Amino acid sequence: MYTSPRRRLPAAIATASFAVSACLLAPAALAQAAQADPDVIVTAQKGSDDPPVVARARDRLSRTPGSVSVVAAETYVDRQVVGLPDLLRDVPGVLSNKRYGEESRLSIRGSGLDQSYHQRGVLLAQDGVPFADADGFSDFQKVDPLGARFIEVYKGGNALRFGGAQLGGAVNLVTPNGKTAATPFSLRLEGGSWDSLRGQASGAGKAGAFDWYGSFNAYRSDGYRQQSASDQIRGTLNLGYSFGEENEVRLIGYAADINQQVPGALSLTDALNNPRFAGAGVADRRQARDQDVERVTVQTHLRLSDGLVFEGGIYVTQTDLHHPISIVIDQDTDTQGAFGRFDLSGEIAGHRADLFFGAYYRQGGTKQDLFVNIGGNNGPRIGDTRQVASGLDVFGEGRFFVVPNLALVAGASWGRATRDYTNRLASSADTADFDWFAPRVGLLFERGTVQVYANYTRSVEPPQFGALTQTNTSEQVFAPVDSQRAWTAEVGTRGRAGPVTWDLTYYRATVAGELLSYLPSANLPATIFNADRTRHQGVEASIDLRLLDGPVGRLRLRQTYGWSDFRFRGDRVHGDNRLPVAPEHQYRVSLRYDGRGGVFLEPFLDWRPKDVWVDYANTLKAPGYAVVSVSGGVRVGPATLFVDARNLADRRYTAEFAAVTDARSASTSVFFPGEGRAVFAGVRFGL
């Protein structure tokens, strides 16, 4: 079979790099541990260059009998970072593709796979406080991409520590404070393609029992496509007071003024041949998503005894949204919540054991007004609704070491969610309640720096308002949509041996009532339904090789690979067809060199070797692609100068698109073009 030269090159790179990995893996077990950059992989032994706060996070997450990761801020601060695809690019099993600006897809193990706008299926949080509204619906613009000291990724049922029972798990960004900030003072300035410009200043310090951290940043860009400009200002303040050893109370505040233009989805032809086009009528409607966001959290960490720790907090969030698309959506959303968790460690009958248990409650409401879009302004009113939601999770998990190296793990969560909806124009209302129980069992074996784990977990996701209300008509009542349920089996290993660090997981989820959607037209919200039976299975793999560590510098090869097999199971219409959107194979590889004099260089390949289904009927595919990028720079005293060049070959591709039912009859203007060649440069100064 003939293979084009463009596809032979990435195939050769992948084959060669994995061959090198295989050759080095066996003797690596006998080698001494090498010095390492901060890794995204959680291992039983911390990375030797990890800052203490990141090393502690790795140690804590390594107790989990399942796939988890920690991403240190050091791994991405010296390149352009706009949204989650830039933050999570090296985490195996995470599908995160950019749509425009900071709007992207976030899917773990096929969670929210059909979601064509914003996000569901993964708990996205900062310091344990979700960015989502009380019904679980979230968006990405609220996240400050430079606002985390490190990022925790809990895949699937491994997010039980947050009370989460979603198929995808949780992503938690942890804010720096006066004790953990990388530097007491930092100044950052960067700019580049599409008139992009960003500045950030931060400071941190301690004074007796008090500590503080503050950050302010502003970003603007015209965007790669028409009608995709961004203009944003964000600020974070973290104040802490410590009393006694490991006891503190903390106030964290965050505010953002976000203005984001919204381009439309395109046909495949336009996405590949006219990628900067905004879409028909988009500019005339002045499509945008403008938000004012405020979040305040009060949290505490208390060591009550040698073996007992309490963590808890309360929070309030408020969002004002103006969102002209085919109509104008104006929302005023308020959410409040509280959480508490106890961590207990000790012995039972001479055997080591530990336990965490807690509860998490949230409530909130949205006042939503809908208008005819007249040039981006509010025309005649066509909707006036109130949406009130609440949720409660009670959870716990314990480990019992039957022998020093083997732990039995068992846990569960019980949850309840309510949805109350009032349509004031039609004088109609509806309510829905959802309850669930999600148990979990597992094993964790550890010897030295190697861990092997397995678990079996139930997940449940109640529908959010978008699934229940479906369309925004004046006589709407809830659609008959039920919760999505799944049982997921997982087995894997992670560890470090000499110059090799690895993380390998296989999972298989049997899903009932999966929440799926399709787009009836390009500019309308998706219509959502429960599928009968579906199956999600896959492999998440990452391997780091330290090829060189000596006086001339350090050379590290990092590879991540994901295999995803998501499909219907005997569906009456779609049989055993594959689910669209998720690529069957996704491979990323980078080669990082850190040399003398502070020079660093990292070329990077993102390769999707096979075309990807767009519709449930499996009649249309989006073409695969290979995109090559490179970043590099030099450290001079307290300053770091960096350059980040993306898509060097200016490849036309579309990594992100929405699902449709049958491409032979439905609208297929659902594609978001990948960005073309771009170059960004900046300087970061820290004391």
C-alpha positions in Angstrom: 0.0 0.0 0.0 1.4 3.4 -0.9 2.0 5.9 1.9 2.5 9.5 1.2 5.9 11.1 2.1 4.1 13.4 4.6 2.9 10.4 6.5 6.1 8.4 6.2 8.1 10.9 8.1 6.1 10.9 11.3 5.7 7.1 11.1 9.5 6.8 10.9 10.0 9.1 13.8 7.5 7.2 15.9 8.9 3.8 15.0 12.5 4.9 15.7 11.7 6.5 19.0 9.7 3.6 20.4 12.5 1.3 19.2 15.0 3.3 21.2 12.6 3.1 24.2 12.4 -0.7 24.0 16.1 -1.1 23.8 16.8 1.0 26.8 14.0 -0.1 29.1 15.5 -3.5 30.1 19.0 -2.3 31.1 17.6 0.9 32.6 16.2 -1.1 35.6 19.8 -1.7 36.7 21.0 1.9 36.2 21.2 4.7 38.8 18.4 7.3 38.8 19.2 10.2 36.5 18.7 13.9 37.2 15.3 14.9 35.7 13.3 17.9 34.7 9.9 18.2 36.4 7.8 15.4 34.8 4.1 15.2 34.1 4.2 11.6 35.2 3.5 10.6 38.8 5.9 8.0 40.1 6.7 6.4 43.4 9.8 8.5 43.6 9.8 12.3 43.1 11.6 13.9 40.2 15.0 15.0 41.5 14.5 18.6 40.3 10.9 18.9 41.6 10.3 21.9 43.9 9.1 20.7 47.3 5.5 21.6 46.8 5.3 19.6 43.5 7.2 16.7 45.0 4.6 16.5 47.9 1.8 16.6 45.3 3.4 13.7 43.4 3.8 11.7 46.6 0.2 12.3 47.6 -1.2 11.3 44.2 1.0 8.2 44.0 -1.2 6.6 46.7 -4.0 6.4 44.2 -4.7 2.9 42.7 -5.2 4.4 39.3 -4.0 6.8 36.6 -3.1 10.3 37.9 -0.7 13.0 36.8 0.9 16.1 38.1 1.9 18.9 35.7 4.4 21.4 37.3 4.3 25.0 36.1 8.0 24.7 35.2 7.1 22.5 32.2 5.2 25.2 30.3 6.1 28.7 31.6 8.7 29.1 28.9 6.4 28.9 25.9 3.1 30.5 24.8 0.2 29.3 26.9 -3.3 30.2 26.0 -5.6 27.4 27.3 -5.8 23.8 28.5 -4.4 22.3 25.3 -1.1 24.1 26.1 -1.2 23.1 29.8 -2.1 19.4 29.4 -0.5 18.5 26.1 1.8 15.9 27.6 -0.7 14.1 29.8 -1.6 10.7 28.3 -5.3 10.0 27.9 -6.4 13.7 27.8 -8.0 14.9 24.6 -7.7 18.7 24.6 -8.0 20.5 21.3 -8.2 24.2 20.6 -11.3 25.6 19.0 -10.5 29.4 19.2 -9.0 31.6 21.9 -9.3 29.7 25.1 -12.3 27.7 24.0 -11.3 24.1 23.6 -12.3 20.5 24.1 -11.5 18.6 27.3 -12.3 14.9 27.3 -10.8 12.2 29.4 -11.6 8.6 28.4 -14.4 9.8 26.1 -16.1 12.0 28.7 -18.4 14.6 27.2 -17.2 13.4 23.8 -20.1 14.9 21.9 -19.9 18.3 23.6 -19.7 20.8 20.7 -19.3 23.9 22.9 -17.9 24.5 26.4 -17.4 21.5 28.8 -18.9 18.7 30.8 -17.9 15.2 31.9 -14.7 16.4 33.8 -14.6 18.3 37.1 -12.5 21.4 36.2 -11.5 23.2 39.4 -9.0 25.5 41.0 -8.0 24.7 44.6 -10.8 22.2 44.7 -13.4 24.8 43.7 -15.2 24.0 40.4 -15.3 26.5 37.6 -18.7 24.9 36.7 -22.1 26.2 37.6 -24.1 24.1 40.2 -25.5 21.9 37.4 -22.0 20.8 36.3 -21.8 22.9 33.1 -18.6 24.8 32.6 -16.5 26.8 30.2 -12.8 27.4 29.7 -12.5 31.2 29.6 -12.7 31.4 33.4 -9.4 29.5 33.7 -6.2 31.6 34.1 -3.7 29.6 32.1 -0.8 31.2 34.1 -2.6 30.9 37.4 -1.4 27.5 38.7 1.6 26.4 40.7 0.9 22.9 39.4 -2.0 21.0 38.0 -3.4 17.7 39.3 -5.1 15.3 36.8 -7.3 12.5 38.3 -8.6 10.3 35.5 -12.0 8.5 35.8 -12.9 7.3 39.3 -9.6 8.4 40.7 -11.3 11.8 41.3 -13.1 10.4 44.3 -11.1 12.7 46.6 -13.2 15.5 45.2 -16.4 13.6 45.6 -16.6 13.4 41.8 -18.3 10.5 40.1 -17.9 11.6 36.4 -16.5 9.3 33.7 -13.7 11.7 32.9 -12.5 12.5 36.5 -11.1 15.9 37.5 -8.5 18.5 36.6 -7.5 20.7 39.5 -5.3 23.8 39.2 -3.5 24.7 42.5 -2.9 28.5 43.1 0.6 29.6 44.3 0.9 31.2 47.7 3.6 32.9 49.7 5.1 29.6 50.7 5.0 27.8 47.3 5.5 30.5 44.7 8.5 29.7 42.4 10.0 33.2 43.0 9.2 36.2 45.2 8.8 38.5 42.2 8.1 37.6 38.6 7.6 39.8 35.5 6.6 38.3 32.1 6.1 40.0 28.7 5.4 38.1 25.4 4.0 38.7 22.0 3.8 37.4 18.5 1.6 36.3 15.7 -1.9 37.9 15.2 -0.8 40.9 17.2 -0.8 38.8 20.4 0.5 40.5 23.5 0.5 39.5 27.1 2.0 40.9 30.3 2.1 39.4 33.8 3.4 40.5 37.1 3.3 38.5 40.3 4.7 38.8 43.8 4.9 36.6 46.9 6.2 36.8 50.4 5.9 36.0 54.1 5.8 38.1 57.2 5.6 36.2 60.5 2.5 34.0 60.4 1.2 35.7 57.3 1.9 34.9 53.7 0.7 36.4 50.5 0.7 36.0 46.7 -0.7 38.3 44.1 -0.8 38.1 40.3 -2.1 40.4 37.6 -2.0 39.7 33.8 -3.5 41.1 30.7 -3.8 39.5 27.3 -5.0 40.5 23.9 -4.9 38.9 20.4 -6.6 39.5 17.1 -6.7 35.7 16.7 -5.9 33.4 13.8 -9.4 33.6 12.3 -11.7 36.4 11.6 -14.0 37.3 14.5 -11.7 35.5 17.0 -10.1 38.4 18.9 -9.5 38.2 22.6 -9.1 40.9 25.3 -8.7 39.8 28.9 -7.6 41.1 32.3 -7.2 38.7 35.3 -6.1 39.1 38.9 -5.5 36.6 41.7 -4.9 37.3 45.4 -4.0 34.5 47.9 -3.7 35.5 51.6 -2.7 32.9 54.3 -2.3 32.8 58.1 -0.5 30.0 59.8 -0.9 28.9 63.4 1.1 26.0 64.7 2.6 23.3 62.5 0.6 22.4 59.4 -2.3 24.6 60.4 -3.5 27.5 58.2 -6.5 29.4 57.0 -6.4 30.9 53.5 -8.5 33.5 51.5 -8.2 33.2 47.7 -9.8 35.7 45.4 -10.0 35.8 41.6 -11.5 38.2 39.2 -11.5 38.4 35.4 -12.9 40.7 32.7 -13.0 38.5 29.5 -14.0 39.6 26.1 -13.8 36.9 23.4 -15.1 37.0 19.9 -16.7 33.8 18.6 -16.1 32.5 15.1 -18.4 30.0 13.6 -17.9 26.4 12.7 -17.0 25.7 9.0 -17.5 23.0 6.4 -14.6 20.7 6.0 -13.7 22.3 2.6 -13.6 25.8 4.1 -11.7 24.5 7.2 -8.9 23.1 5.1 -8.9 25.7 2.3 -10.2 28.9 3.8 -9.4 28.4 7.5 -9.4 32.1 8.6 -13.0 32.6 7.4 -15.3 33.3 10.3 -18.4 31.7 8.8 -21.4 33.1 7.0 -23.2 35.8 9.0 -20.9 35.6 12.0 -19.4 39.0 11.7 -22.8 40.6 11.1 -24.1 39.1 14.3 -20.9 40.2 16.1 -20.7 36.8 17.8 -18.9 37.0 21.2 -18.8 35.6 24.7 -18.0 38.3 27.1 -17.9 37.6 30.9 -17.2 39.2 34.2 -16.1 36.6 36.7 -15.5 36.8 40.5 -14.6 33.9 42.8 -13.8 34.0 46.5 -12.8 31.0 48.6 -12.0 30.6 52.3 -10.1 27.4 53.0 -8.4 25.8 56.0 -5.9 23.0 56.5 -5.7 21.7 60.1 -3.6 18.9 61.6 -5.8 17.7 64.4 -3.3 14.9 65.5 -0.4 13.0 64.2 -2.6 10.8 62.1 -5.6 13.1 61.4 -5.9 16.1 59.0 -8.9 18.2 58.0 -9.2 20.3 54.9 -12.3 22.3 54.1 -13.7 25.5 52.7 -16.6 27.6 51.5 -16.8 29.5 48.3 -18.9 31.9 46.2 -18.7 32.6 42.5 -20.5 35.1 40.3 -20.6 35.4 36.5 -22.2 38.0 34.2 -22.4 36.8 30.6 -23.3 38.6 27.4 -23.2 36.0 24.5 -24.5 37.0 21.1 -24.6 34.1 18.6 -27.6 33.3 16.4 -29.5 34.8 19.4 -28.3 36.8 22.3 -27.9 35.0 25.7 -27.6 37.2 28.8 -26.9 35.3 32.1 -26.4 36.3 35.7 -25.1 33.2 37.6 -24.4 32.8 41.3 -23.0 29.6 42.8 -22.1 28.8 46.4 -20.6 25.7 47.9 -18.9 24.1 50.9 -16.6 21.1 51.3 -14.8 19.2 54.0 -12.5 16.2 54.0 -10.7 14.3 56.8 -7.5 12.3 56.1 -6.7 9.6 58.7 -3.6 7.4 58.8 -2.4 4.8 61.3 -2.5 1.0 61.8 -5.1 -1.7 62.1 -4.0 -4.9 63.8 -0.4 -4.0 63.0 -1.0 -3.2 59.4 -0.6 0.2 57.9 -3.9 1.8 56.8 -5.3 5.2 55.8 -8.7 6.7 55.1 -10.3 9.8 53.7 -13.9 10.8 53.9 -15.9 14.0 53.4 -18.8 15.8 51.8 -19.2 18.5 49.1 -22.3 20.6 48.6 -23.0 23.3 46.0 -26.0 25.3 44.9 -26.7 28.1 42.5 -29.0 29.8 40.1 -28.9 31.4 36.7 -31.2 34.2 35.5 -31.2 33.7 31.7 -32.7 36.2 29.2 -32.8 35.5 25.5 -33.1 38.2 22.7 -33.1 38.4 19.0 -29.6 39.3 17.8 -29.5 42.6 16.1 -25.9 43.3 15.1 -24.7 41.8 18.4 -27.2 43.9 20.5 -30.3 42.8 22.3 -33.4 42.9 20.2 -36.9 41.7 21.2 -37.0 39.4 24.2 -37.7 35.8 23.3 -36.8 34.0 26.6 -36.9 34.7 30.4 -36.0 31.7 32.6 -34.7 30.8 36.0 -32.4 27.8 36.5 -31.7 26.6 40.1 -29.5 23.6 40.8 -28.0 21.9 43.8 -25.7 18.9 44.4 -24.4 16.9 47.3 -21.6 14.3 47.3 -20.7 12.2 50.3 -17.6 10.1 49.7 -14.8 8.0 51.3 -12.0 5.7 50.4 -9.7 3.6 52.5 -6.4 1.6 52.0 -5.4 -1.4 54.0 -1.9 -2.8 53.5 -2.2 -6.6 53.8 1.6 -6.8 53.4 3.9 -3.8 53.4 3.9 -3.5 49.6 0.3 -4.4 48.8 -2.8 -2.3 49.6 -6.4 -3.2 49.2 -8.5 -0.2 48.4 -12.3 0.4 48.7 -14.4 3.5 48.5 -17.7 4.9 47.4 -19.6 8.1 46.8 -23.3 8.9 47.2 -24.8 11.8 45.4 -27.9 13.8 44.8 -28.6 16.5 42.3 -31.7 18.7 41.8 -32.8 20.8 38.8 -35.5 23.5 39.0 -36.5 25.4 35.9 -39.0 28.2 35.4 -40.0 29.7 32.1 -41.4 33.1 32.9 -42.6 33.9 29.4 -44.7 30.7 29.2 -45.6 30.5 32.9 -44.3 26.9 32.9 -41.9 25.1 35.2 -40.3 21.7 35.7 -38.1 19.9 38.2 -36.0 16.8 38.3 -34.0 14.9 41.0 -31.2 12.5 40.5 -29.7 10.1 43.1 -26.8 7.6 42.7 -24.3 5.4 44.5 -20.9 4.8 43.0 -18.7 2.2 44.7 -15.0 1.5 44.0 -12.5 -1.3 44.7 -8.8 -1.5 43.9 -5.3 -2.8 44.5 -2.0 -0.9 44.7 1.4 -2.7 44.7 4.6 -0.8 45.2 8.2 -2.0 45.3 10.9 0.7 45.2 10.1 3.2 42.5 7.6 0.9 40.6 3.9 0.7 41.2 1.2 -1.6 39.7 -2.5 -0.8 40.3 -6.0 -1.9 39.3 -9.5 -0.7 40.1 -13.1 -1.1 39.2 -15.3 2.0 39.6 -18.8 3.1 38.9 -19.4 6.6 37.5 -22.6 8.6 37.2 -23.2 11.9 35.5 -26.6 13.6 35.9 -27.8 15.8 33.0 -27.2 19.5 33.2 -29.7 22.1 32.1 -28.5 22.2 28.5 -29.5 18.5 28.2 -32.8 18.9 30.0 -34.1 22.0 28.3 -32.7 21.2 24.8 -34.2 24.2 22.9 -34.9 27.7 24.1 -38.6 27.9 23.1 -41.3 29.7 25.2 -43.1 26.4 26.0 -40.2 24.2 27.0 -40.3 21.6 29.7 -37.6 19.0 30.5 -36.7 16.4 27.9 -36.8 12.8 29.1 -33.0 12.6 29.6 -31.6 10.3 32.3 -28.2 10.1 34.0 -25.2 8.6 32.2 -23.8 5.5 34.1 -20.7 3.5 33.6 -18.5 0.8 35.1 -14.8 1.2 34.4 -12.1 -1.4 34.9 -8.5 -0.1 34.9 -5.1 -1.7 35.3 -1.7 0.0 34.9 1.8 0.6 36.1 4.0 3.7 36.6 7.5 4.1 37.8 11.1 5.1 37.3 14.1 2.9 36.6 17.5 4.5 35.8 17.0 6.9 32.8 13.4 5.6 32.1 10.2 7.0 33.5 6.9 5.4 32.4 3.1 5.6 32.9 1.0 2.9 31.2 -2.7 2.3 31.7 -5.4 0.2 30.1 -9.1 0.9 30.8 -12.4 -0.4 29.7 -15.7 1.3 30.5 -19.2 -0.2 29.9 -21.5 2.8 29.6 -25.3 2.9 29.8 -27.3 5.9 28.8 -24.3 7.8 27.4 -25.3 11.5 26.9 -24.7 12.1 23.2 -25.7 15.0 20.9 -25.7 16.1 17.3 -26.0 19.5 15.7 -29.3 20.2 13.8 -27.7 23.3 12.4 -24.3 25.0 12.7 -25.4 27.8 15.1 -27.9 26.0 17.4 -27.2 24.2 20.7 -26.9 20.5 20.4 -29.9 18.1 20.8 -28.9 15.6 23.5 -30.2 12.0 24.1 -29.3 8.9 26.0 -27.7 6.2 24.0 -28.5 2.6 24.8 -25.1 0.8 25.4 -21.7 2.1 24.5 -18.1 0.9 25.3 -15.0 3.1 25.9 -11.7 1.3 26.1 -8.2 2.5 25.5 -4.5 2.7 26.4 -2.8 5.8 27.9 1.0 5.6 27.7 3.8 7.9 28.4 7.5 7.2 28.5 10.5 9.5 29.2 14.1 8.5 28.3 17.1 10.4 29.6 19.4 10.0 26.7 22.1 12.2 27.9 23.0 13.7 31.3 26.5 15.0 31.5 28.8 18.1 31.3 27.6 18.9 27.8 24.0 19.0 28.9 20.9 16.9 29.2 18.8 15.3 26.5 15.3 13.9 27.2 12.9 12.1 24.8 9.3 12.3 25.9 6.5 10.3 24.2 2.8 10.0 24.8 0.4 7.7 23.0 -3.3 7.2 23.3 -5.4 4.5 21.8 -9.2 5.1 22.0 -11.8 2.5 20.9 -15.2 4.1 21.6 -18.2 2.6 20.0 -21.9 1.7 20.1 -22.8 -1.9 21.2 -25.6 -3.3 19.2 -27.4 0.0 18.8 -30.7 -0.3 16.9 -29.6 2.4 14.4 -25.8 2.6 14.5 -25.0 -1.1 15.3 -21.4 -1.3 16.5 -20.2 1.9 14.8 -17.4 4.0 16.3 -18.3 7.1 18.2 -17.1 10.2 16.4 -14.7 13.0 17.4 -12.0 11.0 19.4 -9.0 9.8 17.3 -8.3 6.1 17.5 -4.5 6.9 17.7 -2.8 10.0 19.0 0.9 10.3 19.3 3.1 13.1 20.6 6.9 13.2 20.9 9.3 15.9 22.0 13.1 16.0 22.3 14.3 18.4 24.9 17.9 19.6 25.2 19.2 21.7 28.1 22.8 22.8 27.5 25.5 24.8 29.1 24.9 28.5 29.4 21.2 28.1 30.0 20.3 27.2 26.5 17.3 24.9 25.9 15.6 23.6 22.7 12.6 21.3 22.3 11.1 20.3 18.9 7.7 18.7 19.1 5.5 16.5 16.9 1.8 16.1 17.3 0.6 13.2 15.0 -2.9 11.9 14.4 -2.1 9.0 11.9 -5.7 8.0 11.0 -8.7 9.9 9.8 -11.4 10.4 12.5 -15.2 9.8 12.2 -17.4 12.9 12.2 -20.8 11.3 12.4 -22.5 8.5 14.3 -23.4 6.8 11.0 -19.6 6.6 10.1 -19.9 8.1 6.7 -17.6 11.2 6.9 -14.1 11.5 8.3 -11.8 14.4 9.2 -8.3 13.8 7.9 -5.4 13.0 10.1 -2.4 15.3 10.3 1.1 15.8 11.6 2.1 19.2 13.1 5.7 20.1 13.9 6.6 22.8 16.4 9.7 24.0 18.3 10.4 26.0 21.3 13.6 27.2 22.8 15.5 29.9 24.6 18.2 30.9 27.0 18.5 31.7 30.7 20.6 34.7 31.5 20.9 35.3 35.2 17.3 36.0 36.6 15.9 36.4 33.0 14.7 33.8 30.6 14.2 34.6 26.9 12.1 32.2 24.9 10.7 31.6 21.5 7.7 29.3 20.6 7.1 28.5 16.9 4.0 26.5 16.1 3.0 24.5 13.0 6.3 25.2 11.2 5.0 23.7 7.9 1.8 25.8 8.0 -0.2 22.6 7.7 -3.9 22.9 7.0 -5.8 20.6 9.4 -8.8 20.4 11.7 -8.3 18.7 15.0 -11.6 19.8 16.5 -15.2 19.4 15.3 -18.6 18.5 16.5 -20.5 15.3 16.0 -23.4 14.9 13.6 -25.9 12.1 13.3 -25.5 11.3 9.6 -23.3 13.4 7.3 -25.3 12.4 4.3 -28.3 14.4 5.4 -27.2 16.7 8.3 -25.4 20.0 8.2 -21.6 19.3 8.3 -20.5 22.9 9.0 -19.1 21.7 12.3 -15.3 22.1 11.9 -12.8 24.4 13.7 -9.6 24.9 11.7 -6.3 24.3 13.3 -4.1 27.5 13.6 -1.5 28.2 10.9 2.2 28.9 11.3 2.8 31.2 14.3 5.8 32.5 16.2 5.7 33.9 19.8 8.6 35.3 21.8 8.9 36.6 25.3 11.0 37.3 28.3 10.4 36.1 31.9 12.2 37.8 34.8 12.3 36.4 38.3 14.0 37.3 41.6 
